[in-house]
């Protein structure tokens, strides 16, 4: 599976759990840490966890496992590292505070819903 396909699959899995403002940032050529960031938010810590769980489940079904998952304890900002795609699932206030979309100034911004 290419990184582009993986980012699309992740965005769809997040949307399936009603994640809000799902955005895929193309960061190729900007950094070597990943090809894409998928950024979204959940309204509650419980929803953040459900989004993360659904993303992991959808990717496992395709034979893709994360390198690491962080932030589930308080679930205000959870991060899943799939190597070429890094997923950030925020509570709304955290997303606004860290403003990854603005920070990275990515070449492409695609809304998935």
C-alpha positions as CSV (number, residue, x, y, z in Angstrom):
1,X,0.0,0.0,0.0
2,X,1.4,3.4,-0.9
3,X,1.6,6.2,1.6
4,X,-1.1,8.1,-0.4
5,X,-3.4,5.1,-0.2
6,X,-2.7,4.6,3.5
7,X,-3.4,8.3,4.2
8,X,-6.8,7.9,2.4
9,X,-7.6,4.8,4.3
10,X,-6.8,6.5,7.6
11,X,-8.9,9.6,6.7
12,X,-11.8,7.3,5.8
13,X,-11.5,5.3,9.1
14,X,-11.5,8.6,11.1
15,X,-14.5,9.8,9.2
16,X,-16.3,6.6,10.0
17,X,-16.1,7.5,13.7
18,X,-17.4,11.0,13.0
19,X,-14.1,12.7,13.4
20,X,-14.4,16.4,12.6
21,X,-12.4,18.4,10.1
22,X,-10.4,15.5,8.8
23,X,-7.4,17.0,6.9
24,X,-4.6,15.3,5.0
25,X,-1.4,17.3,4.8
26,X,1.1,16.4,2.1
27,X,4.5,17.1,3.7
28,X,6.6,15.3,1.1
29,X,9.5,17.6,0.2
30,X,9.0,19.5,3.4
31,X,10.5,16.9,5.8
32,X,11.7,13.3,5.8
33,X,9.8,12.2,8.9
34,X,6.7,11.2,6.9
35,X,4.9,11.8,3.6
36,X,1.6,12.8,5.1
37,X,0.0,14.0,8.3
38,X,-3.7,13.1,8.8
39,X,-5.1,15.6,11.3
40,X,-8.6,15.4,12.8
41,X,-10.5,16.0,16.0
42,X,-13.0,14.3,18.3
43,X,-15.4,16.2,20.6
44,X,-14.5,14.1,23.8
45,X,-11.6,12.0,25.0
46,X,-13.8,8.9,24.5
47,X,-14.3,9.9,20.8
48,X,-10.6,10.5,20.3
49,X,-9.9,6.9,21.6
50,X,-12.7,5.5,19.4
51,X,-11.2,7.3,16.3
52,X,-7.7,5.9,17.1
53,X,-9.1,2.4,17.7
54,X,-11.0,2.5,14.4
55,X,-7.9,3.7,12.5
56,X,-5.8,0.9,14.0
57,X,-8.4,-1.7,13.2
58,X,-8.9,-0.5,9.6
59,X,-5.1,-0.6,9.0
60,X,-4.6,-4.0,10.6
61,X,-7.2,-5.3,8.2
62,X,-4.9,-4.2,5.4
63,X,-1.8,-5.8,7.1
64,X,-0.5,-2.4,8.3
65,X,0.5,-1.9,11.9
66,X,1.6,1.3,13.6
67,X,5.1,1.8,14.8
68,X,3.8,3.5,17.9
69,X,0.7,5.0,19.5
70,X,1.0,7.8,22.0
71,X,-1.4,10.0,24.0
72,X,-4.3,7.7,24.8
73,X,-4.0,8.2,28.5
74,X,-5.6,11.6,28.6
75,X,-6.6,11.5,24.9
76,X,-6.4,15.3,24.3
77,X,-3.8,14.6,21.5
78,X,-3.3,11.1,20.3
79,X,-0.6,10.3,17.8
80,X,-0.3,7.2,15.6
81,X,3.0,6.7,13.7
82,X,2.6,4.5,10.6
83,X,6.1,5.6,9.4
84,X,5.1,7.3,6.1
85,X,1.8,8.6,7.6
86,X,1.5,10.2,11.0
87,X,-2.0,10.6,12.5
88,X,-2.9,13.3,15.0
89,X,-6.3,13.1,16.7
90,X,-7.0,16.1,18.9
91,X,-9.6,17.5,21.2
92,X,-10.7,20.9,19.6
93,X,-8.8,23.2,22.0
94,X,-5.6,21.2,21.6
95,X,-5.8,21.3,17.8
96,X,-6.2,25.1,17.8
97,X,-3.4,25.5,20.3
98,X,-0.8,23.4,18.4
99,X,-2.1,24.4,14.9
100,X,-0.2,21.8,13.0
101,X,-1.7,22.8,9.7
102,X,-0.3,26.3,10.1
103,X,3.0,25.2,11.6
104,X,3.9,22.9,8.7
105,X,2.6,25.2,5.9
106,X,2.2,22.0,3.9
107,X,2.1,22.1,0.1
108,X,-1.3,20.4,-0.1
109,X,-4.3,20.5,2.2
110,X,-7.2,18.1,1.3
111,X,-10.3,18.0,3.4
112,X,-11.9,14.6,3.7
113,X,-15.1,15.8,5.2
